[in-house]
Amino acid sequence: MELNLHRLWIFLKVVEHQGFSAAAHELYMSQPSVSNQVRRLEQTLKVTLVDRSGARARPTAEGEVLAAYAKRVFLLADEAVAAVQQVSSLEHGRLMVGGSTTVGTYLLPALLARFRERYPGVECDVFVGNNKAVAERLLAGDIGIAVVAGGPSATAQLLVEPVLEERLVLVARGGHPLAGHTGTLEPELLSGECFLMREPGSHTRTEQERVLESWGISESVSRSDVWGPEAVKQCVGAGLGVALISEHAIVDDVERSGALAILPVHPEPSPRPVSLARRRDRLLSPAERAFVQLLRSPDGSWPRELGHLEQ
């Protein structure tokens, strides 16, 4: 049985005004039209809803039950409209952002903190994984937007927009013999080092392989696989090897603690893009649109880079 909400609203006005004429006046309808709509509602439910025998129209027992529920229905509808307006105005809502491992660990937290300063009523969630996992979540519709290093694999279903460039820098533990080298290092001087590589499937791993190839030392250095950028940093700090890692991941370790040192190698690795990715056919929520606007704004939202450090 399908209940016509328009007729339900008319019936509720008849009950509230205790008459068809008064309800018709408020609804800008004729009295016969109001009576006809209530009658058709009674026919749908197969009960009498209004006692018409007296001077005032009064609900029957069945009518009292329906009126009580009708009030709740329309109150809930009002609440729904208010909730939608609050979400639209970013007074409330939820934002889910995906991030590749390095971006999600070192860039997104600061960006989301800036976003929460502007929109404190919006809750923020972060999904962090490698580029493949993030792309799968985007394509499945589990997340609406993601910020990833390099961008996910090209696909007709995803829009990928570069929003930042970052560099991979070669780091060693503080006090490493090569850290005191004057000027830039030639790649040949690294042939005796163990390179700590990100796990297979990571975009950083692909970039590390590319840089070693460009330096001509891909076959002459030993390697160890380490899962995750933070684990890489800890292993470098413990003296297990050197690593090519995002400049954003090591600012504090270089500037404040001195646990890591940058080894300036010539030629420097070329920068890689950090990209915004989303599905082409997905309509972004107000919170997602606001985050994208923040991401594109040149207002210092991005964390500091290492360009100011001497190499």
Stockholm file with secondary structure:
# STOCKHOLM 1.0

chainA/1-311         MELNLHRLWIFLKVVEHQGFSAAAHELYMSQPSVSNQVRRLEQTLKVTLVDRSGARARPTAEGEVLAAYAKRVFLLADEAVAAVQQVSSLEHGRLMVGGSTTVGTYLLPALLARFRERYPGVECDVFVGNNKAVAERLLAGDIGIAVVAGGPSATAQLLVEPVLEERLVLVARGGHPLAGHTGTLEPELLSGECFLMREPGSHTRTEQERVLESWGISESVSRSDVWGPEAVKQCVGAGLGVALISEHAIVDDVERSGALAILPVHPEPSPRPVSLARRRDRLLSPAERAFVQLLRSPDGSWPRELGHLEQ
#=GR chainA/1-311 SS CCCCHHHHHHHHHHHHHTSHHHHHHHHTCCHHHHHHHHHHHHHHHTSCCEECSSSSCEECHHHHHHHHHHHHHHHHHHHHHHHHHHHHTTSSEEEEEEEEHHHHHHTHHHHHHHHHHHCTTEEEEEEEECHHHHHHHHHHTSCSEEEEESCCCCCTTEEEEEEEEECEEEEEETTCGGGGCSSCBCGGGGTTSEEEEECTTCHHHHHHHHHHHHHTCTTTSEEEEESSHHHHHHHHHTTSCBEEEEGGGSHHIIIIICCEEECCBSSCCCCEEEEEEEETTCCCCHHHHHHHHHHHCCSSCSCCCSTTSCC
#=GC SS_cons         CCCCHHHHHHHHHHHHHTSHHHHHHHHTCCHHHHHHHHHHHHHHHTSCCEECSSSSCEECHHHHHHHHHHHHHHHHHHHHHHHHHHHHTTSSEEEEEEEEHHHHHHTHHHHHHHHHHHCTTEEEEEEEECHHHHHHHHHHTSCSEEEEESCCCCCTTEEEEEEEEECEEEEEETTCGGGGCSSCBCGGGGTTSEEEEECTTCHHHHHHHHHHHHHTCTTTSEEEEESSHHHHHHHHHTTSCBEEEEGGGSHHIIIIICCEEECCBSSCCCCEEEEEEEETTCCCCHHHHHHHHHHHCCSSCSCCCSTTSCC
//
